[in-house]
Each structure stands twice: as C-alpha cells, then as structure tokens.
C-alpha cells in the first residue's frame, strides 16, 4: 500500500512538475512515466525531497511576513540584519541546547544575520522558561537569559530563577509580563505557526523560502542562509 501511494505521488509529481524538472518527462504518458520510474528508482528520493520542499514553501508563503517578525526583543545577532533565520526552540530540548553553539557560530560568521527566536514550549515545564524568556526580552535581557537558561539544563523552577538572575532580569518587573495576555498570545501564535509549517519538534528553522527541521548543523544552516542572500 505504501509503495503504491509513493509511486502515485511520484507520478503526480512528474506530471505536475515535469516541465521544470531537469530530467523533463513531460512528453511521457502515465504508463511511460510509471515504467521510467520503475526503471530508474534512484531518482525517486530526489523527487520526493523536491516535492517536500515545494510543499513546505507553499505552507510558508501564507505566513512568511509574520513568522519573521519577532516578539519585541526576542532577537539574537544583528537586529537590523538583512537576512533572517527563524528558530523554533524549547529550553527542555537537548537538540536545541546543542544547537546554541551552531547559532552562535552563524552569528559570528554572518554579521548581517538576524536570528528571530520563536519560543515553542512543547516539553513539560518549558512554558515557564519560555514565558521568562519573553519577560527578559521586555527588559532587553533576552540574549543573556536565552544562553543562561540553556546552560542551566532542564527548565525547573530553580533553574529558571538562576538563569534570570544570571541574566540580570528584574523578577518583580517580570511577574506582570509572565501573567500577561501578550505572552500567552505570543506562545499561541508560535504554536500556530509551527502547526502551519507542520513541524514535528524542535529545533525547527525558517530562512528565506526554506523550512528545515532538526539539529542540522552549521553547514546546512549556512547553505540556507547563503541561498536566502541571493
């Protein structure tokens, strides 16, 4: 069943995009297309990947302008950068923690890079850390809290307090922000964006017209940044 569905999708892909494909099959009928694909199965993964990229770009198109607009202050790198990398992140995610140094490297290598952080708490207890991060953003302490929170480890109450203290966040000023509708609306917005883009977890990324998932490393992210610059 799965094989049949995949073949049907591949045939539909060729029929829909054959004119633009490097291996143009636009002159073939469905039967010939099927036979060609069966005789050349090595092109199917490449075609499937191209199809997925196309679908991701379509999903992004309707929210592209919104997803790159940060919560006030929730930005790393150059706030006026000409290229924007959006990261959906969770302080309870070990892959997000490991990706911190990748983002730092990208910022160092790309002075024109603006990194928009979208807090997407999907792990237990992460919502409190995400809220504090947004409160820190209101105080101009976002970057400091972001790094300190990941350094603390899992987002327990004690670790959140320690990260806030290390970042110089005023706890009294943070409390009304934590309870505000603005913070809840931002977290809801980020969740809606993630659903629209069909993200399955964190970290997830948007840069230019590309939608990427996972701890993909500096090289892959740099390639996407370079493509967005063109």
C-alpha positions in Angstrom: 0.0 0.0 0.0 2.7 2.4 1.0 4.7 1.6 -2.2 1.6 2.2 -4.3 0.9 5.6 -2.6 4.6 6.6 -3.1 4.5 5.7 -6.7 1.3 7.5 -7.3 2.8 10.6 -5.6 5.9 10.3 -7.7 3.8 10.0 -10.9 1.8 13.0 -9.8 5.0 14.9 -9.1 6.3 14.3 -12.5 3.0 15.1 -14.1 2.8 18.4 -12.2 6.4 19.5 -12.3 7.9 17.6 -15.3 8.2 20.7 -17.4 10.5 22.3 -14.7 12.4 19.2 -13.8 16.0 18.7 -15.0 15.1 15.3 -16.3 11.9 16.6 -18.0 9.4 13.8 -18.6 6.6 16.0 -19.8 6.3 14.1 -23.1 5.6 10.8 -21.4 2.1 9.4 -20.6 1.3 8.0 -17.2 2.2 4.4 -18.2 5.5 5.5 -19.7 6.2 7.7 -16.6 5.5 4.7 -14.4 7.8 2.5 -16.4 10.5 5.1 -16.4 10.3 5.5 -12.6 10.4 1.7 -12.1 13.5 1.5 -14.3 15.2 4.5 -12.5 14.2 4.2 -8.9 17.3 6.2 -7.8 15.6 9.4 -8.8 12.6 8.9 -6.5 14.2 10.1 -3.3 15.4 13.2 -5.0 11.9 13.8 -6.5 10.3 13.2 -3.1 12.7 15.7 -1.5 11.9 18.3 -4.1 8.2 17.7 -3.6 8.5 18.2 0.1 10.5 21.4 -0.4 7.8 22.7 -2.7 5.0 21.8 -0.2 6.9 23.4 2.7 7.4 26.6 0.6 3.7 26.7 -0.1 2.8 26.3 3.6 5.3 29.1 4.5 4.0 31.5 1.9 0.9 32.5 3.8 2.7 33.3 7.0 6.1 34.4 5.6 5.8 38.0 6.6 4.5 37.2 10.1 6.9 34.4 11.1 10.0 36.7 10.7 8.6 39.4 12.9 9.9 38.8 16.4 8.3 39.3 19.8 9.9 42.7 20.8 13.4 42.0 21.9 13.5 38.2 21.2 16.3 38.5 18.7 19.9 37.3 18.6 22.6 38.5 16.2 22.1 41.7 14.3 18.6 43.1 14.9 18.9 45.1 11.7 20.3 42.2 9.7 19.5 41.8 6.0 19.0 38.0 6.3 16.7 36.5 8.9 17.0 33.0 10.4 14.0 31.9 12.5 14.4 29.3 15.1 11.6 27.5 16.9 13.1 26.4 20.2 12.3 24.8 23.6 14.5 25.1 26.6 13.8 21.5 27.5 15.1 20.2 24.2 18.6 18.7 24.2 19.0 19.2 20.5 18.1 22.9 20.9 20.7 23.1 23.6 23.3 21.5 21.3 22.3 23.9 18.5 23.1 27.0 20.6 26.8 26.9 19.6 25.8 26.4 15.9 23.7 29.6 16.0 26.5 31.5 17.8 28.9 30.4 15.1 26.5 31.5 12.3 26.1 34.9 14.0 29.9 35.3 14.2 30.3 34.3 10.6 27.4 36.4 9.3 27.4 40.0 10.6 24.2 40.7 8.7 22.3 37.8 10.3 19.2 38.4 12.3 18.1 35.4 14.4 14.4 35.5 15.4 13.7 33.1 18.3 10.2 31.8 18.5 9.5 30.2 21.9 7.7 26.9 21.3 7.4 25.1 24.6 6.5 21.5 23.9 8.3 19.7 26.7 6.9 19.6 30.3 7.8 22.7 32.3 9.2 24.6 29.3 6.3 27.0 29.2 7.5 28.7 32.3 11.0 29.1 30.8 9.5 30.4 27.6 7.5 33.0 29.5 10.5 34.2 31.4 12.5 34.5 28.2 9.8 36.8 26.8 9.8 38.8 30.1 13.5 39.1 29.7 13.1 40.3 26.2 10.9 43.1 27.5 13.8 44.2 29.7 16.4 43.9 26.9 17.9 40.8 28.5 16.7 38.2 26.1 20.1 37.0 24.7 21.6 36.8 28.2 18.6 34.8 29.5 18.5 32.5 26.4 22.1 31.5 26.9 21.9 31.2 30.7 18.7 29.1 30.5 20.3 26.5 28.2 23.4 26.5 30.4 21.3 25.7 33.4 19.8 22.5 31.9 16.2 21.4 32.2 13.8 24.2 32.9 13.0 23.6 36.5 11.7 26.5 38.8 15.2 26.7 40.4 17.0 26.7 37.0 14.7 29.4 35.6 15.3 31.6 38.6 19.1 31.0 38.4 19.1 31.9 34.6 17.0 35.0 35.2 19.4 36.1 38.0 22.5 35.4 35.8 20.9 37.4 33.0 20.1 40.4 35.3 16.3 40.1 34.9 14.3 42.1 37.4 12.0 39.4 38.9 9.4 41.9 40.2 9.1 43.6 36.7 8.9 40.1 35.1 5.9 38.9 37.0 3.2 41.0 35.3 4.7 40.2 31.9 4.6 36.5 32.7 0.9 36.7 33.5 0.1 39.0 30.6 -2.1 38.2 27.6 0.7 39.4 25.4 2.9 36.5 26.4 0.1 33.9 26.1 -0.8 35.3 22.7 2.9 35.0 21.5 3.1 31.4 22.6 -0.2 30.6 21.0 1.0 32.3 17.8 4.2 30.4 17.7 2.3 27.1 18.2 0.0 28.1 15.3 3.0 28.9 13.1 4.6 25.5 13.9 1.3 23.7 13.1 1.0 25.6 9.8 4.6 24.6 8.9 3.9 21.0 10.1 6.9 21.0 12.4 7.2 17.7 14.3 9.6 19.1 17.0 12.4 21.4 17.9 14.7 22.9 16.8 13.0 23.9 13.6 14.0 26.7 11.2 12.9 29.1 8.6 15.2 31.0 6.4 14.3 32.6 3.1 11.8 30.2 1.5 13.3 27.2 3.2 11.7 25.3 6.1 14.1 22.9 7.9 13.8 20.6 10.9 16.2 19.2 13.5 19.7 19.8 14.7 21.0 20.0 11.1 24.3 21.7 11.9 26.2 24.8 10.9 26.9 23.8 7.3 23.3 23.1 6.3 22.1 26.3 8.0 24.8 28.3 6.3 23.8 26.9 3.0 20.3 28.0 3.6 21.4 31.5 4.7 23.6 31.8 1.6 20.6 30.8 -0.6 18.5 33.5 1.1 21.0 36.1 0.3 20.8 35.5 -3.4 
